[in-house]
């Protein structure tokens, strides 16, 4: 992994760009900057026992990568738009260079039961977020990737990918274990994709404001935006 390659991306048969790429976490990553310089940071090695995403779903949408990433720390909208009962921050957001981490607790009432789940969120630059979920009562850990690729002005490719890992101590033969993990990952990814549909019209209609006003119920969006400035060119003057 970590092999330097060049990928040539075409649309309508025309050569558009040559980009440095890496393969890591079971995903191919392409780096692109406004001044065509190579990426200044590397992806960290995977942690935990996930073998990479087992299932992917993608769609092209109107939007911007940062719209998608802010979505996971916009507390108020998850109540109004996604029907979540509450979202609390358990560990404060922490920036570490191109990475940004926090832990949240999400409560949701479903038709036949309610869930309260702690979710670790880690951002990798502007284009990727990894959410990890432990479900001890099911002897399960799950990982949900959100991957956003800008494909044109105001257009993004929005991709969800997931994996799941059963407790290694569970006595399940390898083949059914893999099948069960794949089924769990596929179900979670399908649900996440369905849930995300509520965001798509918002992404489509959002407008950029240079100095938007935030209030206390917006969560740590302001802190996130401060961290995200590092990925944009410095304005001249
Ligand atoms: Fe959302």
Boltz pocket constraint, residues with backbone or C-beta under 6 A from the ligand:
constraints:
  - pocket:
      binder: B
      contacts: [[A, 71], [A, 77], [A, 78], [A, 81], [A, 82], [A, 195], [A, 196], [A, 198], [A, 199]]
      max_distance: 6.0
